[in-house]
Amino acid sequence: MPAFTTRPEILGTFGVVTSTHWLASATGMAILEKGGNAFDAAVATGFALQVVEPHLNGPGGDLPIILYSAAQDRIEVICGQGTAPQAATIEAFRALGLDLVPGAGLLPAVVPGAFDAWLLMLRDHGTLPLHEVLAPAIDLAGRGYPVVPGISAAIERVRELFSAEWPSSAAVSLRY
């Protein structure tokens, strides 16, 4: 008897794309069906996730990628981890009266790495042009999509912070 799992087994005869949101998975599968390769599908899925799960993904985030290229028969790592700005030194934090780097806000922010990592993977391993890979995410952003409860909960958690610290974010995110 197979082991119990709460995750379904994913099988396909043409290809498989899976992610944390069904619309992103469908986006990646559509790219495969259009003739794109796995790297095109991964990038399209990643950008779709940035639209449909903005509380979990975003161009301002990090993206470590470990990939295998059958064409080159090699494993590659693309480090999309954000780097600290040059001025974010221990001395700079201490001059602000801090013993530790804060856990939130602008001071601990890194230079985003996700966007560049996706584009680097597409450039080096993809087969479709950028506009075709980004089109589904742009369409989702333009037409809208059903909001998952996690987005509403994430916005509610930052309501006071947005209102007090980031009024322009509050004007967009808290109007509904």
Helices and strands as residue ranges (DSSP letters): H 22-33, H 38-52, E 63-69, E 74-80, H 90-95, H 114-125, H 130-143, H 149-157, H 159-165, H 167-173
